[in-house]
Amino acid sequence: MVDSVSSTSNTTTTGSSGQLQQQTLSQSDFLKLMVTQMTNQDPTKPMDSTQMVAQMAQFSQVAATQELQSSFDSLSKNLTGDQFVRAASLVGKEVLVPSSAGQLTSGELDGAVNVGTSGTYVNVQVKDSAGNVVRTIGLGQPDAGLTKFTWDGKTDDGTQLPDGVYQISATSGTDAIDTFVRGKVEGVGASGTDGTYVQVAGYGGALLSQIAQIL
């Protein structure tokens, strides 16, 4: 009895799936349905030509939308593949990626800031793991755009700090601005939702679109 019930249940489920799969009409199905409707119409009450034209126009619109979506999907796949190939060519190169932390290596940390308005004083602050400001680097009044800086690992009083990770932030006048760090691309990858990304030594992953500059 149990086997019989299970078999009946599976058959019902399969049948339901089959019915669901048949709910989508193709262009051929639509035309067959329309021909059948016209063939079996009441001669005394012929099908309204206006209604028939409206149905055909509606179906044509749906079909065109489906074809357009298919084209977009194909284009998206091609663009993703192209991005991956371009990202692979970056392996071994130095890039600037957005980050609020930098890796001091062999007494040097290279980065950049994105200045939005020319003529304002720009300062970069470096903090230790406890949040204490250990160095303030003045960049003067640079032009708008990316402005690079280098920290030699020394505090404001000249003390050499050990290699490691330090927090960085910057201001242009009184406004906070974005900071970037320099690192070498070690590999590339692809995310199902975000697209292609690069793996930067010491900083982790960054989307291809986030790279500010290739050095």
Long-range contacts (C-beta under 8 A, 24 or more apart in sequence): 27-59, 27-63, 30-59, 80-190, 80-195, 80-196, 83-195, 83-196, 83-208, 84-188, 84-190, 84-196, 86-208, 87-188, 87-196, 87-197, 87-198, 87-208, 88-188, 90-185, 90-188, 90-198, 90-211, 90-214, 91-185, 91-186, 91-187, 91-188, 92-184, 92-185, 93-184, 93-185, 93-214, 93-215, 94-182, 94-183, 94-184, 94-185, 94-214, 94-215, 95-182, 95-183, 95-184, 95-185, 95-198, 95-200, 95-206, 95-211, 95-212, 95-213, 95-214, 95-215, 96-146, 96-180, 96-181, 96-182, 96-211, 96-212, 96-213, 96-215, 97-180, 97-181, 97-183, 97-198, 97-200, 97-203, 97-206, 97-210, 97-211, 97-212, 98-178, 98-179, 98-180, 98-206, 98-210, 98-212, 99-168, 99-179, 99-180, 99-181, 99-203, 100-167, 100-168, 100-169, 100-179, 101-165, 101-166, 101-167, 101-168, 101-181, 101-203, 102-126, 102-151, 102-165, 102-166, 102-168, 102-181, 103-163, 103-164, 103-165, 103-181, 103-183, 103-202, 103-203, 104-151, 104-153, 104-161, 104-162, 104-163, 104-164, 104-165, 104-166, 105-163, 105-202, 106-163, 107-152, 107-153, 107-160, 107-163, 108-150, 108-151, 108-152, 108-153, 109-150, 109-151, 109-153, 109-166, 109-168, 109-181, 110-148, 110-149, 110-150, 110-181, 110-182, 111-148, 111-149, 111-150, 111-151, 111-168, 111-179, 111-180, 111-181, 111-182, 112-146, 112-147, 112-148, 112-149, 112-179, 112-180, 112-182, 112-212, 112-213, 113-139, 113-146, 113-147, 113-149, 113-170, 113-172, 113-177, 113-178, 113-179, 113-180, 114-145, 114-146, 114-177, 114-178, 114-179, 114-180, 114-212, 115-142, 115-143, 115-144, 115-145, 115-146, 115-147, 115-172, 115-177, 116-144, 116-172, 116-175, 116-177, 117-144, 117-172, 117-173, 118-142, 118-143, 118-144, 120-172, 120-173, 120-175, 121-172, 121-173, 122-147, 122-170, 122-171, 122-172, 122-177, 123-170, 123-171, 124-149, 124-151, 124-168, 124-169, 124-170, 124-179, 125-168, 125-169, 125-170, 125-171, 126-151, 126-166, 126-167, 126-168, 127-166, 127-167, 127-168, 127-169, 128-161, 128-166, 128-167, 129-164, 129-165, 129-166, 129-167, 131-167, 134-161, 134-166, 146-180, 146-212, 146-213, 180-212, 180-213, 182-215
